[in-house]
């Protein structure tokens, strides 16, 4: 093949100047909103039950369908962004999220609300991995990119704590649908600013999306997530849970086997041959298992043991959210100096220390003491997520950043769902088996108290104060034993994962440079023959590289490393 002395080569995106930081603000705002939407509905459920009168099954679907749709489509949407353009998908997702929010806010039946929440999940799946993928593409300086990923991770971590804080004042003054309408102006602002400041990017040779792979990815992830979520209510031995889990695992195996044989896979399973990539995914998943699951337990501790309102409980979690936002850029600056392995292990170790501290909490422990492990958990979480998220998206070729980001976010969803299910089950089982009620407890009250601490509080509302106090004291003590068992499991898990991170991430580079010719071997020649593609990718004039071996005039095969070519 003959090369031109001025053949274009793929270059970093055009210099955005300060616009890239404006773009980061917009992207993080979207990520924050998606995270908030996971918890903002919790306070609104009593109001919407009174208004729409859904069945207990419909209530579960209203609460769970958003997470199911979101997690099930992350892999597909991440790949779609690589192929059609990440900016296009971000704009489409933000517009759809606003429209679905309006549908939810004004739903006049449980069926409409379930449908609206499902559409919210679909729209969220288009936005969530796209935000991380765009960061990978607009920040070409490795240090700046790690900082940007750290801020993104902090927003994701803090969003769930902010949900109840936002929802409380709205529900005090407006109807339940107002918690959805807050999405509309934010997404409209995001859309308007993103049109101007976010550059377009996509894979140069994307290949087609295989419909069978899409179906298998959705079936496997939804099946597993559904089984995890339902196990909280019905236990791991329930027939529906077992069937969903079996379908999910079978779909996952079939999906993996198909990806190995494909030229253009949705997920390049060869990436898992990299110890750094596999270690980052594992650390991300198990860290979220511990941190999100524990956050749920803390919410119950504040509301049931201390008797705080959901709003006050949410406000109690604001300081760690602020700490996460402050700490994230600091962690990013330390990556080149300390290394990914040590920083990730540090975050996991600090998280394990926080869990050990939680095991010392008592029924009457003051907030001034409780906030110490809460802040430690925030530091550990943002330290871990900054390193793991940045490692995952940078371990994959740049043109596959959407698919890599989808892997990172899917691991987060699975880890969080599993943590809530397993830790919640441990707490409930420990509570039930260690509860020792006074001998004079009425049978009906005893039955309600054995179900949960919340049941004990409701059942004793009409009893004499002395009798009720004795029952509640026993229930509180059993709850704390359950909480201690759950967090001690986290100590073990985080400790083991910290050791794993030290081993698997030890050879991960502190900085991932932008070496475009290495990422896309032979791309200079391809772009020389396709000037329209070069212009769309932001290519510029520059030195050429030797052409790959081949016949004169032959266009090189796909430069996408994930295809195995």
N, C-alpha and C positions, 0 to 999 in steps of 0.2 A: 504494500500500500504506500502511495506517495503522500507525504505530509506537507502541508503548507507551512512556510516559515512563520506565518502569523496565525496558525490554527488556534482557535479559542480553546481555553481549558476551563473547567468548572472552577469558579472562584467563590470565596465567601460572599454572602449577600452584600449588596451595596452598602456603603457606610451609612448607617442610620442616624449617627450622632445621638442626640438626646432622645430621639424618637423611640429607640429600643427600650429605654427605661419607661417611657410612657406606655409602650406596648406591654411591658412587664406588669405595670400597675393594672392594666385592663385584663390581662390574662389571669393574674392573681385574684382579681375581683370576681371573675367567673368561677375560678376554682373554689374560692371562699363561699360563694353562693351555693354551689353544688353541695359542699360539705354541710353548710347550714341546713339545707333542705332535708338532710338525713334525719335531723332531730327536731326541726321546728314544728313538726306535726304532733309531737308527743303531748304538748299542752292543749292542743286544739281538739283532741279526740273526744273528751267528755262533752264538749259543746256540740260537735257535729253528730255525736250519737243522739243527743237530745233533739236535734233538729231533723236529721235524716232517718233516724231510727233503724240503723242497719242491724242485721243479725250478727251474732258473734263471729261467724265465718267471714262475713263481709268486712267486719272491723279488722280482722287479721289481714285480709287482702288489701284493704286501704293502707295499712301500715307497711306491708311487705312488698307490694308490687313494684314500687319505685326502685328499691334495691335490686330486685330480681331482674327487671328490664335493664337497669344500668349495668349490672355485672355481666349479664348475658351477652350484651352487644359491644362491650369494650374492645374485644379483639377485632371484631369485624370493622368497627368504626375507625380504629387506629389504622388499620390497613387501607380503608377507603380514603382516609386523609392523605396517606402516602401516594395514592394513585390519582385522585382528582384534584388535590390541592388542599392543604391544611387550613388556609385562610377561608376558602369556600365553605369547608365543613364547619369551621368555627362560627361563621356568619349564619349559616343555615341552622346550626344547633342553637345559637342564642335567640334567633327569631322564633324557632319552634318552642323553645323553653318558655318564652314570654307568652306565646299563644296558649300553650298547655296550662300555664299558671292561671290564666283567665278562665279557662274551662273548669279547672278545679275550684276556683274561688266561687263560681256561680253555679256549681253542680247542684241539681235539685233532687238527686237520687243517689243511693250508694253505687249503682252501676255506673253512672256518669262520673262519679268521683274516682272509682277504680280505673276507669278508662283514662281519665285525665292524668292520674298518677302514673299509669303505664306510659303514656306519651311523654310525661316529664322524664321518666327513666330513659326512654329512647333518645330524647333530646340531650339529656345529660351525658349519655354515652358518646355522643358526637363531640361534646365540648371537653370532657374530662381528659382523655389522652391527648387531644389536639393541643391543649394548653402546654403540656410538658414537651410535646414534639416541637412546637413553635419556639419555645425557649432554646431547645437544642440547635435550632437553625438560625436564630437571629443573634445569638451571642457567640461570636466566633472566637473571642478571647477565652481561653480555658478558665482563668480565675474568675472573670466576670460571669461565665456560664454557671460555675459551681455556686457562686453567690446567688444568682437568679434562681437556681433550682432550690437552694436553701430557703429563700423567701417563699417560693411556691409550696414547699413542704410545710413551712410554718403556717401558712394560710389553711392548708388542708387540715392540719392538726388542731388549729384553733377554731375552725368553723363549727365543729360539732358542739363545742362548749358555748358558742355564741347563740345557737339556735333558740334555746329556752329564754335567753335574755331578750332577744328580739320579740319572741312570740308573747311573752308575758304582758307587756304594756299594750300590745295590739289587742289581745283578747280581753283586757280590762275595759277597753273603750270601743271595740268594734266586734263584728261577728267573726266566726271561725275562718271564713274565707279570706280575711285580711292577711293571714300568714302567707298566703300564696301570692297576693297582689304585690307584696314588696318585691317580688322577682321582676315584675314588669318594667318599672323605670330603670332598674339596674341593668337588665339585659338590653333595653333599648339604648342606654348610654354606651354599653359595651359594644353593641353593633355599630353605633355611629362613630365611635372613636377607632374601632378596629378597622373599619373601611379605609381610614386615612393612614394609620400608623403601622399596621401589621402587614409585612410583606408576604407575598405568596411563595410557597415552596412545595415541592412534590418530588417524587422519585423520577429520575430521568427515563428509566425503562421499567415501568411498573409491572407489566404483565397483567393478566386478568385475575379476577377474584373467583375462586371455585365455589359454586353454590353448595355443593355437598359439604365442603369444609366449613362454610358458614353455618349450616344447619347443625353439624356435629359440634361446633364450638358453642353454639347457643344451648343445645340440649345438655351437653356435659356440664357447663358452668351453672345453668339454671337448675339442673337436677341436684347438683351438689349443694348450691346455696340454699335451695328450697328445703332440702333434707336437714341442713344445719339449722335453719330458722325454725322449722316446725319441731325439731327435737327439743327446743326450749319449752314448748307448750305440751308436747305429747310424749317426750322421752325418746331415747335412741332406739328403743325396741318397738316403737309403733310401726304398724304395717306400712302406712303411707311413707313414713320416713325411710324405711328400709328399701321400698320400691324406688323412691326418688333417688336415693343414694346409689342403688344398683344401676339405674338408668344413667345417672351422671358419670359414674366410674366407667361403665361400658362405653359411653360416648366419648369420654376422654381418651381411653385406650385406642378406639377406632380413629379418633382425630389425630393422635400422635403418630400412628402407623401410616396414615395417609399423608401427613406432612413430610415424612421422611422420603417418600417417593415422588413428591411434587417438585417441579422446576421453580414454581412461584408459590411457595407456601404462605399461609396466613401467619404462621409462627415458624421461624427457622429453628428447628430443634437442635441444630448443630451449635447454636449459641450456648447451649447448656454444657458443651464440652469445655468451655472456658470456666475455670474455677472461680474467677472473679465475678463473672455473670451469675453463675449458679449460687455462689455465696451471697451475693447482694440480694437476689430474689428470695432466698431462704431467710436471710436476716430481716428483710422487709416484711415477709409474711408472718414470721413468728413474733416479731416485735409488735406488729399491729394486733396479733392475737392477744398479747399480754396487755398492751396499753389501752386498746379500745374496750376490751372486756372488763378491765379494771375500772375504767371511767364509768361504765354502766353500774358496776357494784358501788362505786362511790356515790353516784346519784341516789341509789337506794339508801345508802347509809345516811346521807344528809336528810333525805325526805322522810324515811321511816323511823330511823333511830333518833335523829335530832329533831324531827318534826318540822323541818323547814318546808316552805312552799317550793314548787318547781322553779319559780323565778329567783328566789333567794339561793337555791342550789346552783342555778346557772350563773348567778353573779359570783358565787364562791369559786367558780372555775375560770373566771376572767383573768385573774393575775397570772396563772400559768400560760394562758393564751398570749398575753403580752410578753411574758418571758421568752416564749418560743419565737416571736417575731424579732426580738432583740438579739437572741442567741444565734439564730440561723446565719446571718452574715458573718458573725465571728467564727463559726464552725467552718464556713467556706474558706475563710482566710487561712485557717490552720491546716487545711488539707495538704497544700504543697510542703508545709514544714514538718508535719507529723506523719502524714500518710493516711491512706484510706483505712487500712486494716486496724491501726491503733485507734483512730477516731471512731470508727464504727463499734469496735469492741468497748471503747470508753462509754459511748452512749448506751450500749446494752448493759454494761456493768453498773452505770449510774441508775438505769431503770431497775435492775435487780436490787440495788440498794434501796430504792424507793419502795419496792414490793416488800422487802424485809421490814422496812419502817412501818408499812401498813399493818403488818402482822402484830404490831405492838399496840395498835389503837384499841381503845376501850369505848364503852357506851357513852361515857361522859367526857371524852377527850375534847379539848377546846379547839376551835378553828385555828387559833394561833399555832397549835402543834400540827394539826392535820395539813396545813398549807405547806409545811416543809417537804414531806414526801410528794405532795402534788406538784410542787415546783421542780423537785428533782426528776419526777417522771416527765415533765415537759422538756427539761434539758436533755434527758436521755432520748426522748422520742425524736426531737428535732435533730439531734446529733446523728442518730441512726438514719433517719429518713433522708437527710441531706446527702449523706454519703451513698446510701443504697440507690436512691433515685437517680443521682448523677452518674453512678457507675453503670446502672442498667441501660440508660439511654445512650451512654457513650461507648458501651461495649459493642453495640450494634453499629453497622454502617449508617452513615448519616441519612442515606436515602430510605432507610428502614426505621427511622426514629419514631414514626407513628406506631408501628407494630411493637417496638420496644417499650414505648410509653404505655401502650395498652397492656403489655405484660406486667409492668410495674403497678398500674392501677388495678388490674385484675387480682394480682397477688394481695394488694391492700384490701380489696373487697372480701376476698376469701378469708384472709387472716382475721379481719375484724369480725366477720360473721361467725367464724369458728370460735373466736375468743368469747364472744357474747354467749354462744350456745354452751360451750364446755364449762366456762367459769360460772355461768348462771346455773347450770345443772349441778355442779359441785356444791355451790352455796346452798341450793335448795335441798339437795340430798342430805348434806351435813346438818342443815337446819332441822329437817324432819326427823332424822335419826337421833339427834342429841337433845331435842326439846323435852324438858321435864316440867310439866305443868303441875300446879298445886292440886292436892287430892280433891278439893271441893270445887273444882272447875266443872261447870255444867257441860253435859255431853255435847250439846249443839255448839257451844263456844269452843270446846276442845277440838271438835272436828274442823272448824274454821281456822283455829290457831295453828293446827298441824299443817295446813295447806301452805301458809305463808305468814310473814310478819304483818303484811298489810291486812290479811284476813283476821289476825289476832286483834289488830287495832280497831277494825270495824265491829267485830263481834263483841268486844268489851265496852263499847260506847255506852250501853244502857246498864251496865253492872255497877254495883256499889264501888266507890272509889278504891277501898282497900283491896277488894277482890280483883278489880281490874288492874290495879297497880302490880299485884303479885304475878298475874298472868303475863302482863306486858314485860315485866322484868325478866321472866323466864324466856319469853320469845326474843327479847333483845339479846340475851346471853347466847341463845342458840344461833341467832343471826350472825353475831360476831365470830362464833366458832366457824361458821360456814365461810365468812369473809376471810378469816385467817388461813383456812385450808386452801382457798382459791389463790390467794396472793403468794402463798408459799410454793405452790406449783409453778407460779410465774418466776419465782426466784431461780428455781432449777432450770426452767426452760431458757430464760434469758442468760443465765450463766453458761449453759452449754452452747447457745448460739453465739455468745461473745467469743468463746474459744474457737468455734468454727470460723467466725469472721476473721480472727487473727491469722488462721491458716489459709483460708481461701482468698482473702484480699491482699495477702502480703506482697504479691507480685503485680497488683493492679497499679498502673502508673498514677502518680499524683495528679498529672494533667494529661488530658487526651488532646493532642494537637490536631489541627485541621490539615491533614495531609490528603488532599483531594485526589491526587494521582494514585496514591496507594489505595484509597477507598474505591476508586473507579478505574481500574487498569484499562488503558485503551480508550478512555472517554474522550481524550483530545481529538482522536481521529473521528470518533462518532459525531462529536459536535461540529467538527469541520465540515462534515457532509450534511449536517442538519442545523443550519444557522437559526431557524425559527425556534428550535428547541434550546439552543444556546442562549438566545435572547430571553426566552421565558425563564430560564434557570438563573439569569443574572451573570452569565459568563462574560469574561472580558479578554482582551488580547493578552497574550503572555507567551512564554517559552513553551515549546512543544516537548513531548516526550517521544522516545522511539516507538514506532508503530509495532504492534504485536505481529508475530509471524502470521502470514496468510497470503492469499492470492491478491494480486493488484486489484484495487477497487473494492475489496471485500470489506463489508461493514462488520466491526467486531460484535461478538455475541454480547448478551446482556451483561453490563458491568456490575450488576447487583450481586454482591458476594453471597447474599442469602439464597440465591438460586443454585449455588453450587457450581456455577460456570467458571 
